[in-house]
């Protein structure tokens, strides 16, 4: 979608702008190479924030879903579940720290 947006934007500019206006904005004459350069620059400017947003959304999705599920439970049950999960993670971390395999991989 980012590439299609960049292509459509540059083609629309190419059709609407006069050669003089084009040159005042972008410098070089209107050639296929200059068009491709402009398309790929705009593509990068759209793609990078899009990928960062996608990555962050994927990371946040699980935590937001857990908050939603917990909100349907009474507060006492929420606290009990969080405490149980905390204890479980703490036991896993302790087991990993004390395992001989984990100690060998650090050296």
Protein Blocks (a to p, Z undefined) as FASTA:
>chain_A
ZZmmmmmmmmmmmmmpcfklmmmmnopacdfklmmmmmmmmmmmmmmmmmmmmmmmmmmm
mmmmmmmmmmmpcfklmmmmmmmmmmmmmmmmmmmmmpmklmmmmZZ
